[in-house]
Amino acid sequence: MYKAPQYTDSNTLRKLDQLLNDVRSHGCPVILTGDINVHLDNPNDLQTASFNLSLVKSKMTQNLTMPTQIHGHTLDMLVTTDNAVDITDIVAEPISLSDHSLVMCSCQIKKLKKKVCR
């Protein structure tokens, strides 16, 4: 997923909130990654607060806590459904082609009970 930095209006944040709710409504394990150009390391930022509220409402977790951009901010997301995906061994390696780091991790999707996902 990518959100350009110039899109900071409330309509863009509502679309992101709707996307998280839509994805979660299917009841399947989900891993969402991307550059959303929100300073997720700054809880006082209005966009960050809106994003964090969307995560809580959709029962999803942002797994990145380290800087993912050369200026020391966390602008990228690695979001998973709560209790459905285990993320471990997260590494953010700077690369010369971008101002963002390459994020790598190990993922284990937990076995679902009863529900079939499509």
C-alpha positions as CSV (number, residue, x, y, z in Angstrom):
1,M,0.0,0.0,0.0
2,Y,1.2,3.5,-0.7
3,K,-0.2,6.9,0.5
4,A,1.5,9.9,-1.1
5,P,2.7,12.5,1.5
6,Q,0.5,15.3,0.1
7,Y,-2.7,13.4,0.9
8,T,-3.2,14.4,4.5
9,D,-6.9,15.3,4.4
10,S,-9.5,13.6,6.5
11,N,-11.1,11.9,3.4
12,T,-7.8,10.0,2.8
13,L,-7.7,8.9,6.4
14,R,-11.4,7.8,6.2
15,K,-10.5,5.7,3.2
16,L,-7.7,4.0,5.1
17,D,-10.0,3.4,8.0
18,Q,-12.6,1.8,5.6
19,L,-9.9,-0.3,4.0
20,L,-8.8,-1.7,7.4
21,N,-12.4,-2.5,8.3
22,D,-13.2,-4.1,5.0
23,V,-10.1,-6.3,5.1
24,R,-10.8,-7.3,8.7
25,S,-14.4,-8.1,8.0
26,H,-13.5,-11.2,6.0
27,G,-12.2,-12.9,9.1
28,C,-9.0,-14.1,7.5
29,P,-5.4,-13.6,8.7
30,V,-4.1,-10.4,7.0
31,I,-0.7,-8.8,6.5
32,L,-0.7,-5.3,5.1
33,T,2.6,-3.5,4.3
34,G,3.5,-0.2,2.7
35,D,4.6,3.4,2.9
36,I,1.7,5.4,4.3
37,N,3.8,8.6,4.9
38,V,2.4,9.1,8.4
39,H,4.9,9.7,11.2
40,L,3.8,6.6,13.1
41,D,6.6,7.2,15.7
42,N,4.8,10.5,16.8
43,P,1.6,9.6,18.8
44,N,0.8,13.3,19.0
45,D,0.4,13.6,15.2
46,L,-3.2,13.9,14.1
47,Q,-2.8,11.4,11.3
48,T,-1.0,8.9,13.6
49,A,-3.8,9.2,16.1
50,S,-6.4,8.5,13.4
51,F,-4.4,5.6,12.1
52,N,-4.0,4.1,15.6
53,L,-7.7,4.5,16.3
54,S,-8.5,2.7,13.0
55,L,-6.2,-0.2,14.1
56,V,-7.9,-0.5,17.4
57,K,-11.4,-0.5,15.8
58,S,-10.4,-3.1,13.3
59,K,-8.5,-5.2,15.8
60,M,-5.2,-5.0,13.9
61,T,-1.7,-4.3,15.1
62,Q,1.1,-2.1,13.7
63,N,4.3,-4.3,14.2
64,L,6.9,-1.7,13.2
65,T,8.4,0.4,16.0
66,M,11.8,1.2,14.6
67,P,12.7,4.0,12.1
68,T,12.1,3.0,8.5
69,Q,13.2,6.2,6.9
70,I,16.5,8.0,6.7
71,H,15.3,11.0,8.7
72,G,14.6,8.6,11.7
73,H,10.8,8.3,11.4
74,T,8.5,5.3,11.1
75,L,6.6,6.0,7.9
76,D,5.9,2.4,6.9
77,M,3.4,-0.1,8.2
78,L,3.5,-3.8,8.8
79,V,0.0,-4.4,10.0
80,T,-1.5,-7.7,10.9
81,T,-4.8,-9.0,12.3
82,D,-4.7,-9.5,16.0
83,N,-4.2,-13.1,17.2
84,A,-4.0,-14.5,13.6
85,V,-0.4,-13.7,12.6
86,D,2.8,-13.9,14.5
87,I,5.5,-11.5,13.3
88,T,9.1,-12.0,14.5
89,D,12.7,-11.1,13.5
90,I,11.8,-7.6,12.1
91,V,14.7,-5.9,10.5
92,A,14.8,-2.5,8.7
93,E,17.9,-2.3,6.5
94,P,18.7,1.0,4.8
95,I,19.2,0.7,1.1
96,S,20.8,3.2,-1.4
97,L,17.9,3.3,-3.8
98,S,15.4,4.8,-1.5
99,D,14.9,7.1,1.6
100,H,13.1,4.2,3.2
101,S,14.6,1.0,4.6
102,L,13.9,-2.5,3.3
103,V,11.8,-4.1,6.0
104,M,12.1,-7.9,6.4
105,C,10.5,-10.2,8.9
106,S,9.4,-13.8,9.6
107,C,5.6,-14.4,9.6
108,Q,3.6,-17.3,10.9
109,I,-0.1,-17.5,10.1
110,K,-2.0,-19.3,12.7
111,K,-4.4,-22.1,11.8
112,L,-8.0,-20.9,11.5
113,K,-10.8,-22.7,13.2
114,K,-14.1,-23.5,11.3
115,K,-14.2,-20.5,9.0
116,V,-13.1,-20.8,5.4
117,C,-11.5,-17.7,3.9
118,R,-11.7,-16.8,0.2
